[in-house]
Structure formats: C-alpha cells, structure tokens
Amino acid sequence: MNYSYEQQGRRVIVGVAVVLGFGMATLGLAHGAPWYFTAVPALSAFMALVIFIQNSHSGLRFEGDALTPFKDRWRRVIDLGTIRSVRVTQ
C-alpha cells in the first residue's frame, strides 16, 4: 500500500495579486499619480511576486517500508521499524 500527499501554495491567487498590483501601479504612473500612491500597489505586487517565486511544496510519502516527509528540497527517509507511535491531529 502506497500513500502520497502533496501540498503547494496558492499560485493562481498570488499570480492574480502580482498582475493587479503591477497593473494598478502602472495605471497610476500613466495618469501622473504621485509616487506615494503608486508605491503601495507596486510594493505589494513585488511581495506577491516573491511569494510566487518561492512557492512552497511539501508533503508526505508512504512507500512499503519507509515514510518520507519533504518540504521543498529537504527530504528525510524514516524506516518504519523506528516509528514507535503515531499521533494524528487536525
């Protein structure tokens, strides 16, 4: 019996936030708005872009005799013989 659970960040909504933020900043600059009005959407779009690029990918795999939790590039293989108890929380 194999089990796999993977989770990724909210890429679609973050992408929409990037487009809206840069779009609002561009529209403000095109209409001659002061810099302090365009700075807020531009900075928020930049922060959303950073979140979009660093999208977290985590999960858990159970394959035969090993349990493998992972987050981004970090992985650890746990032999099932070393697990003494399991606590399930929600």
VMD Tcl script that draws the C-alpha trace (Angstrom):
set ca {
  {0.00 0.00 0.00}
  {1.46 3.34 -1.05}
  {0.23 6.74 0.07}
  {1.25 10.19 -1.16}
  {0.10 13.62 -0.02}
  {1.46 16.78 -1.63}
  {0.64 20.40 -0.98}
  {1.57 23.51 -2.94}
  {0.95 27.17 -2.22}
  {-1.81 29.20 -3.77}
  {-0.13 30.02 -7.08}
  {-3.19 31.23 -9.00}
  {-4.38 33.82 -6.49}
  {-0.82 35.03 -5.88}
  {-0.33 35.42 -9.63}
  {-3.52 37.46 -9.83}
  {-2.24 39.66 -6.98}
  {1.02 40.26 -8.87}
  {-0.79 41.26 -12.05}
  {-3.28 43.52 -10.21}
  {-0.59 45.22 -8.15}
  {1.71 45.99 -11.05}
  {-1.30 46.93 -13.19}
  {-2.53 49.44 -10.61}
  {0.96 50.91 -10.21}
  {1.38 51.22 -13.98}
  {-2.04 52.80 -14.37}
  {-1.25 55.29 -11.61}
  {2.08 56.23 -13.19}
  {0.46 56.59 -16.61}
  {-2.05 59.08 -15.20}
  {0.56 61.07 -13.29}
  {-0.31 59.94 -9.75}
  {2.19 60.89 -7.04}
  {4.81 58.28 -6.19}
  {3.36 57.62 -2.73}
  {0.09 56.45 -4.29}
  {1.80 54.07 -6.70}
  {4.36 52.78 -4.19}
  {1.82 50.76 -2.17}
  {0.48 48.60 -5.04}
  {3.98 48.27 -6.54}
  {5.47 47.07 -3.24}
  {2.57 44.71 -2.59}
  {2.95 43.29 -6.10}
  {6.67 42.83 -5.50}
  {5.99 40.95 -2.24}
  {3.43 38.77 -4.01}
  {5.99 38.09 -6.75}
  {8.48 36.91 -4.10}
  {5.81 34.59 -2.67}
  {5.02 33.35 -6.19}
  {8.69 32.54 -6.88}
  {9.28 30.86 -3.51}
  {6.15 28.71 -3.75}
  {6.35 26.10 -1.03}
  {5.96 22.43 -1.95}
  {5.61 19.96 0.89}
  {4.16 16.55 1.53}
  {4.46 13.03 2.83}
  {5.03 9.71 1.06}
  {4.50 6.25 2.47}
  {6.06 3.53 0.35}
  {6.31 -0.01 1.62}
  {8.80 0.13 4.48}
  {9.66 3.86 4.59}
  {7.97 7.14 5.39}
  {9.33 10.20 3.56}
  {8.33 13.72 4.65}
  {9.57 16.53 2.41}
  {9.49 20.31 2.14}
  {10.87 22.00 -0.98}
  {14.29 20.34 -1.41}
  {14.54 18.86 2.10}
  {13.79 15.14 2.34}
  {14.15 12.60 5.11}
  {13.56 8.88 4.85}
  {12.26 7.28 8.06}
  {12.37 3.49 8.35}
  {9.05 2.16 9.66}
  {10.87 -0.02 12.19}
  {11.99 3.11 14.04}
  {8.47 4.54 14.48}
  {7.08 3.66 17.92}
  {3.83 5.63 17.95}
  {1.75 7.88 15.73}
  {-0.40 10.82 16.80}
  {-2.92 12.15 14.29}
  {-4.03 15.77 14.69}
  {-6.14 18.02 12.58}
}
mol new
graphics top color blue
foreach p $ca { graphics top sphere $p radius 0.5 }
foreach p [lrange $ca 0 end-1] q [lrange $ca 1 end] { graphics top cylinder $p $q radius 0.2 }
display resetview
